[in-house]
Amino acid sequence: MDKKIITPDEWDEYLADFSARNQGRRARFEAFIRGSVAEEDEEAVFRSVSIAGDKVTIRRAVKTKSGDSPISDEIEGVHGIAVQLDSDGSDNTMEFMNTNGDLTVLHFESMVDGES
């Protein structure tokens, strides 16, 4: 798998393109904060990712019996963004590093084998 570092001058355009090509894919978070790891139990459907200043906003939706329930997550102090590509070149993960050195990873359902 290849990893691509996204430079800050590319963030707005890259995140818009990333959102368009990944909308509707299942995704879940994993966070590495000060030596500990936290992982979401449940996946949600990816809608979009954007950045304003140093704050990234990720919009997803959880499927419920009554329809989609939107959720929005914010990551503040972002100073690094990278994308890990799957063996077929599709987006596998998006990584966000903040000013504290914490890493938040958004894992996507694989286009190759359906796992995330």
N, C-alpha and C positions, 0 to 999 in steps of 0.2 A: 504494500500500500504506500502511496506517495502522500507526502504532507506538503501543503502549500501555505506559506506565510502571506497573509494579506497586508499590504502596506497601508498605513493610515490614509494616504491620499486616494486609495482605491475603496475604502470602506463603504461609503454611501452607494456607489454604483454596484460594487460586488454584492453587497447584502440585498439590494433590490433584485438583481439577477438570480441570486441564490434562492430568494423567496419565491420567485416565479417558477423556477424549475423544481422546487421541492414541496410546493404547496400540496397538501393532502397526504403526505407521507407520515407514517407513525414515527413518533420521536419521544425520547425520554432524557432526563437530566442525570448527570453524575457530577458531584462536586468534590474536589480535593482541597480541603481547607485545613491548614496548619497541622498536617500529619494525619488527618482523618479523612475518611471517604464516606459520602452519603449518596445513595442511589434511589431514584424514584421507583416505587413499586408498580406504578401504572403508567402506561404510555398514553399520549394524547396525539391528536392529529395536528401537524404543523400548519400554521397559517402564514406567518411572516416573521422577519427579523429586521430591525432597523437600529440606527444609532443617532443620538443627538448629543453632541459634546462627547463626554466619556461614558454615557449611559446607554447600554444596549437594552432594547425591549424585544422580547420574544412572545409572539402570540400563538397560542395553540387552542384546541378545543377537545374536551373530553366527551366521548359519545355516551349519552344516557338514554334511557327508555323514552324520555320526553323530547329528545333532540340533542343538539350540540350545546354544551355548556362552555362558553369561552373562558380561557384563563390567560393571564398576562404576567410574565415574569420580567423583572428588571435586574440588570447586573451593572452596578456602579463602579466607577474608577477603572474602566477597561482601558488597557494600554497595549494589548496584543490580541490579534485574531488570526487563527489558522484553521485550515480545512484539511481533513484526512480523506483521501479518496479510496474507494473500494477497488478491487481488482479489475472491474470493468470501466473505471474512470468516473463512476458516479460518486456523489457526496456521501461519505460514511459518517463523519463527525464534524462538528464545528466546535472549536475550542476558544474560550475567552479567558485571558489572563488579566487580573486586576492589579492595582498598584501595591497590594499587600502580598502578591505572589500566589494568590489563590487561583485555582484553575477550575472553570466550569465547562463541562463537556456536554454537548447536545448530540446524542446518538440517534441515528436514523435507521429505519428499517432497511435492511440490505436489499438492493435491487438484484443481487446475485442469488442469495439463498433465503431471503425473507426474514432473517434474524436481525435483532438490533442489540 
